[in-house]
Amino acid sequence: MLTAFARAFKTPDLRKKLLFTLGIIVVYRIGTHIPIPGVDYRNVQTCIDVAKGNQGLFGLVNMFSGGALLQITIFALGIMPYITASIILQLLTVVIPRLEALKKEGQTGTAKITQYTRYLTVALAVLQGTGLVATARSGALFNGCPVASEIVPDQSIFVTVTMVITMTAGTAVVMWLGELVTDRGIGNGMSILMFISIAATFPSALWAIKQQGSLADGWIEFGTVILVGLFMVGLVVFVEQAQRRIPVQYAKRMIGRRSYGGTSTYIPLKVNQAGVIPVIFASSLLYIPALIVQFSNSTSGWASWIQNNLADTAAPVHITIYFFLIVFFAFFYVAISFNPEEVADNMKKYGGFIPGIRAGRPTAEYLSYVLNRITWPGSLYLGLIALVPTMALAGFGANQNFPFGGTSILIIVGVGLETVKQIESQLQQRNYEGFLR
């Protein structure tokens, strides 16, 4: 692998892409440490030290921003507004006929949908930036910190608008950097930036677990996290690479004097067809009741029940609901992202068929049957990956947002595999030995 890595840098155009990607990563990481105007940075650091990694509801979003959210920097919102906008547009494509027609138009329609995604990203950035500023002004961003309400000393309208505009502009810059990596670098730019954001939180999170541990000065907790993380990485790599290959045969066609078709191929159906989307959906849905309680400041019975059962990730009610939500969203997302009838129609149009299955509706029913069969183990796998870390470290009292969480591992491994495959394909074009050999 090291030899292949050296050969990748010896190839001029590939070296240029790799260095360009590294340069964008450096710019992105610098932006995550530049505070926005109107924030008392000393009070922010004091509250972060008091929290000691227990950020509660904001820990997951802070992880996706590379730690910039709680620092309240210009890239505080990170890539999350773009990810949310992309998911919303993908869901609306199934509901709105106009978007579905654009999707079928090919490259022109895809460019139009991308433009809509950018507009929606800016709108979401304004909303999320306003919410973050309001949370910081009220002191709810760091519960238990004595100077939390003094993070934004000047609470005038002008300062508030300036902070929101700065964070919105930061989100637009992050989106632009991601698209630059996609066009001129290696891999998908948005995925690379998310990969870097999550990986950047690993060292501090691991050290926080060691400091918070009580068994043998924290080294037992530290070692447990490493072992669980390595096991999860191996499991995720194994399952993410697993797929059910449905054979497809294309009949020969004579057009003029030429013969077309007659080839054999397959439809790769991944065991985890939904990716990390169900985990994100389930986490976001469970955070809504806890956020309502936090901002309502209610002490009634229903607020206490939500705080003890839904906000506490170690509670049996939270674990049960979280697991079933992941399974539900896995089936839901697969149903809207893969259309067996459309695949069957395209196969029939080009003379393709599955051996032993008639073309048309029987093919669609067979694909739907196979997809449901492999989605069950895929959804159960997602649920276990998301819950194993919490259950494994519940006895140690470790932080719920420790680095080897299910969501972070799925993203890190998935993006890493896709990026390595892209480098591998470019090396193979030049007859060089790749990373995966």
N, C-alpha and C positions, 0 to 999 in steps of 0.2 A: 504493500500500500504506500509506503514512503517513497519507493521508486516511482510509482505512478504519479504521486503528488509532485515529485521533482520534475517528471516529464511534462506534467501539465503546465508548470511554470516555464519550461523551456520552449513551449509552443507560443509564438508571439501573440496571436489573436486571443488565445485562451488565457495567457498571462495578463493581457490587457483587461479582459473581462473580470478576472479574479481580483486584480489590484483595484479596479474601479469599484467593485462590490465592497472590498475592504475599506476603501475611502469613504463610501456612503455610510458604512457602519460606524466609522469614526465620527463623522459629522452628526449622525443620529445620537450617538452616545454623549457627545458634547452638549447637544441640545437638551438632553434629559437632566443636565446639571445647571442650566441657566435659569435662575428664578425669575418670575414675572414681576413687573412693577406693582407696588402696593402691598407687598408681603414682607413681614418682618422675618427675615431668614433665621435669625437667632432663636426666636420663639418656635419656629418650625423644627429646628434641630433639637431644641429642648423637649418638645412633645414627642418626637421620634425616639429619643433616648428613653423617655418615660414609658412609651408603649412597648419598647423592646421586642418588636416583631409581632405583637398581638394587635393587629389592626382591625380585627373583627370583620365587619361587612365590607370594608374597602380593601381587604387584603388581596382578593382575587383580581380586582381591577388594577390594583397597584402592581401586581405581578406582571400583568399584560403590558403595563406601561414601563417596565424596567425600573420600578421604584420611583418614577417621576411624579406619580399622582400625589403621594404624600409629601413630596418635596415641593409641590405646587410650582413646577417649572413650566417653560414654554411648551414642552412636549408632554404635559401632564396627562392629557387625554390619550396620548399614544395613537395606536392603530385601531383601537376599539370602535370609534365612530364609523370607520370605513368597513370594518368587519360586520358591524351591526347593519349598516346600509346594504352591504352585499347580500346578507341573509334575508333582509326584508324584500329586496328586489327579486331574489330567487323565489321566495314564497309568493310574491305578487304575480310572478310570471305565470303561475298555474291558475290564478284567479282572474286576472285581467287579460282579455283576449288580445288587446293591442300589444302588450308586452310579449305575449306568446307568439304573435305574428312577427314581431321584431326579432325574437330569438331564432325563428326559422329562416330569416333573411340572410343568415351567414355573417360575414365579417362586418357588413354595413350595419346590420341590426345589433350586433354585439357592441360595436362602437357607440351606438346610440344608448344602449342600456348602460354602458360604462359611464357615459356622460350624466345620465340620470343618477347613477350611484355617487358620482362626485357631488352633485347638487345636494343629494340627501345626506351625504357625509358632512357637508358644511352646516346644514340645518341641525343635524344631530349634535354636532360639535358646539353650536350655540346653546342648545338646550342643556347638554351635559356640562358645559363650561359654566353656565348660569347656576346650575345645581351645585357644582363644586364650590363656586365662590360663596353661595348662600350657606353651604355647609361649613365652610371655613370661617365665615363671619360669625355664625352662631356658636362656634366652638364644638360642634358635634363631630368634626372630622377626627378629633382625638379625645375620646371620652376618658376622663380621669386625669387629664393634663391641667395643671393649675393656670397655665397661660394660654390655653386653647382659644379663648375668646379674644386674645390680643394678637392673633396671627395677622389679622388685617386691621391695623390701627385706624386708618382713614376709611370710613365706610360710606363716603359720599358717592353719589350716583356716577360722577365722572370717573372716579377710581374703579368702581365696579364695572362700568362699561369698558374701560381700558383693559382690565384683567380678562374679561370675557373675549374681547376682540383679540388679545394677544394669544390666548389659548386656542381660539378658532383658527387664527393664522398659523399657529404651530401645527395644528392637525392638518391643515392644507399643505404645509411644507413636508410633513411626514408622508402624506399621500403622494406628493410629487417625488420624493426620494424613492419610495417604493416602486413607482412606475419607471423611474430611471433605471433601477436595478433590473426590472423585468425586461426593459428594452435593450440595455447596453451591458448588463452584467450577467451573472449566473443565477438561475433559478427564478422562482416567483418572488418579486420584491417585497410584497406585503408579508408573505410567509417568512422570508428571511428576517425582516425587521421584528416580527413577533418572536421568532426563534431567539434572536439576540436579546430581546427584552426579557424573556423568561430565563435564559441562561445567565444574564447579568445579575439576577437575584440569588443564584445558587450559593456563591461563597458566603455572603452575609447571612443567609437563612441557615446554612449548615452550621456556621459558627454560633448563631443564636441558639440553635438546638443544643449544642454542646454546653453553652453557658447556662442555659435553663435546666439542664439535666441535673439529677441528684444522685444517680448511680455511678460510683467510681468517677466522680467529678465530671459527669456528663459524657464520658467516653462510651459507655454502654448504649446510651440513646443515640449517640453519633454513629456508632457502628451498626446499630439496628437500622437506622435510616439508609445507610450506604448499602446494606445487604438487601433491604426491601427494594431500594431503587434499582439495583442491578438485576434482581429477579424480575421486576416490572419491565425494565428495558428489554430483557430477553423475551419475555412473554409478548410484549407489544410488537417487537420485530417479527416474531413468529406468526402472530395472527394477522398483522398488517400485510404480510407477504402472501398469506393464504388466500386462495381464490378457487372458485368452481368454474372450470372451463367447459362451456357447452359447445360441442362441435357444430360447425356450420359448413355445409357443402353448397357450392355455387355451380349451377348447371352451365354447360357450354352453350354459347350463342354465336351464330355466324352473322357477322355484319360485313357485307361485301365479300371480300376474299379472306378476311381475317376472322380468327376464332378467339372469342373472349370468354372468360369464366373458366369453369372446370377446376377451380382451386378449392382447397380446404383451409378453413380458418376456425376460429373459436371466439365465443363471447366470454370475456373474463368477468365473472361476478365475484367481487370481493366479499369475504366473510364479514368484514366491517365496512359495509357499503356506505354507511352514514358518516363515518369519520368521527370527529370530535364534536360535531354540531349538537347531538342529543345531550351531551354532558353540559355544554354551555347553556342550552335551553333550560334544562332542569335546574342548574345552579341559579340562573337569573330568576326563574319563577319562584324558587324558594327564598330568594333574597327580598322579594317584594313585601311579604308580610312583616319581616324584620325591619325593613326600612320604614314602613308605616308606623310601627311601634316606636322606632327611634325618634322620628320627627314629631310624633303626637305627644310624646312625654307623658303618656297615660300610665296610671298605676292600677287600672282595673283588672278584673280576673282574666279577661280575654287577652290583655296585653302580657300578663305574667305567663299565661299558658303558651303564647307564641314565643316569648323569650326563652322559656324553659324547654320547649319541644321542637320548635322550628329553627330558632336562631342557634341553638346548641347543636353543633355537628355530631357530637357523640351521643345525642339522645336517640333512643330506639325509634321514636316517631319520625324524626328527621331522616334517619338511615333508611327506614322502610319506604317513606314517601319519595325520597331521592332515588332509590333503586327503581321503583315502579315508574317514576317519571322518565328516567333514562330509557327504560325498555319501551315505554309508549312513544317517546319522541324518536327513537330509532326506527320503529315501524312507520311512524308518520313521515319522517324525512325521506326514507327510502321510497315510500309510496308516491311522494310528489317529485322526487328527483329521477326516478327510473320508471318510464312508461312502457310496459310490456307490449301494449297494442301498437304503439308507434314503432318499436323495434321490429315487431313481427311484420308490420306493413312495409317498412323499408327493406327487410329481407325479401319479402314477396315481390317487391317492385324490381329488385335487381336479380331475381332468379335464385335466391338463397333459400335453403331449408335445413332443418335439423333432421338428421337421419332417424327414421322411424316416426317422425311427427309431421303431420300434414301442415302445409303452409296456411297462413291466415289465423283464424281464431284459435284453432288447437295449439298453434305455436305460442300465441299470447298466453293462453291458459297454462301451458307447460312452463313458460318463463316465470309467470306469476307464482306457480307452485314451487319452483326451485328457489325463487327469491325469498319466499316466506320461510322455506325450510332453513336457508342459511342465515336469515336475519335473526332467527331465534338465538343461535349460539353467539352471533355478533353482538346482539343487544345485552345478553347476559354477561358477555366478556366486558363490555363497556361499564356495566353496573359494578362488576367486581373490581375492575381497575380503578374506578372512582371511589370505591368504599374501602378497599383493602388498606390503603395508607392510614385512613382515619381509625379503622378498627385495630390495626397493628400497633399504632402508637398511642392509643387511648389510655393504655395502662401506664405509659410513661409521662402523661401530661404534656406531651409535645404540642407545639403550635399547630393549629389546623391548617395553616397556609405554608407548611414546610415544602421544600423544593421538589421532592419527588411525589407530588400529588398526581392524581390520575390525569387531570387536564393538561398539566405541564408536560408530563411524560409523553402523552399522545401527540402533542404538538411538536415537541423536540424531536422525537423519533420519526414522525411522519415527514416533517420538513427536511430533516437530515437525509432520510432515504431518497426523497425526490431530488434533492440537490445533488447527491452523489450519483444518482442515475443520469442526471443531465451531463455532469462532467464525464461520466463513463461513456455516454453515447458520443460525445465530442472527441474523446480519446480514441474510440474505436474507428471513427472516420479517418483518423490519421495512422491507423494500424499500431496504436500503442496499447500496452497492457493497462487495463483500467483498475479502478478501485475494488470492484466486486469480484475480481478473479483471485 
